[in-house]
């Protein structure tokens, strides 16, 4: 019985942790403003694998001010042309490019952990 309760707690904690992190990563989309941005260049950073990563430098207008921000959430090729992006920007939470397949997959995994945690919890409470 105790092992089942520990399994229930572990499944629920992992599911809630994943959901909390997904919520934190979606805060710029919830509270931010959708703006059109343009990639104006790249910033190189030496990575741990003895190579360089190139982060895009994004320029956009927000509240009548031109802002230039380096997006460190993804890397691009060194010679990235002038590409326009739709991003979400919040002064408090930063920038986000929107939902991706990774967000959808992790939300499904988190819901599955929470669901199976509750199922195991209710099954362990029933006496067979």
ChimeraX attribute file (.defattr): number of C-alpha atoms within 10 A of each C-alpha:
attribute: neighborCount
match mode: 1-to-1
recipient: residues
	/A:1	7
	/A:2	8
	/A:3	9
	/A:4	15
	/A:5	16
	/A:6	13
	/A:7	15
	/A:8	22
	/A:9	17
	/A:10	15
	/A:11	22
	/A:12	23
	/A:13	16
	/A:14	16
	/A:15	23
	/A:16	16
	/A:17	13
	/A:18	20
	/A:19	19
	/A:20	13
	/A:21	12
	/A:22	16
	/A:23	15
	/A:24	12
	/A:25	18
	/A:26	20
	/A:27	18
	/A:28	23
	/A:29	21
	/A:30	15
	/A:31	14
	/A:32	19
	/A:33	15
	/A:34	18
	/A:35	13
	/A:36	16
	/A:37	20
	/A:38	19
	/A:39	21
	/A:40	16
	/A:41	18
	/A:42	20
	/A:43	16
	/A:44	13
	/A:45	11
	/A:46	10
	/A:47	10
	/A:48	8
	/A:49	7
	/A:50	7
	/A:51	10
	/A:52	13
	/A:53	20
	/A:54	23
	/A:55	21
	/A:56	24
	/A:57	17
	/A:58	22
	/A:59	19
	/A:60	20
	/A:61	13
	/A:62	16
	/A:63	6
	/A:64	7
	/A:65	8
	/A:66	9
	/A:67	12
	/A:68	15
	/A:69	13
	/A:70	17
	/A:71	19
	/A:72	13
	/A:73	10
	/A:74	11
	/A:75	14
	/A:76	12
	/A:77	11
	/A:78	15
	/A:79	9
	/A:80	13
	/A:81	11
	/A:82	11
	/A:83	11
	/A:84	14
	/A:85	15
	/A:86	13
	/A:87	20
	/A:88	23
	/A:89	23
	/A:90	17
	/A:91	11
	/A:92	10
	/A:93	17
	/A:94	15
	/A:95	24
	/A:96	20
	/A:97	17
	/A:98	15
	/A:99	11
	/A:100	8
	/A:101	8
	/A:102	9
	/A:103	15
	/A:104	12
	/A:105	11
	/A:106	16
	/A:107	18
	/A:108	15
	/A:109	16
	/A:110	22
	/A:111	17
	/A:112	15
	/A:113	21
	/A:114	23
	/A:115	15
	/A:116	16
	/A:117	24
	/A:118	16
	/A:119	12
	/A:120	18
	/A:121	19
	/A:122	12
	/A:123	13
	/A:124	16
	/A:125	11
	/A:126	7
	/A:127	5
	/A:128	5
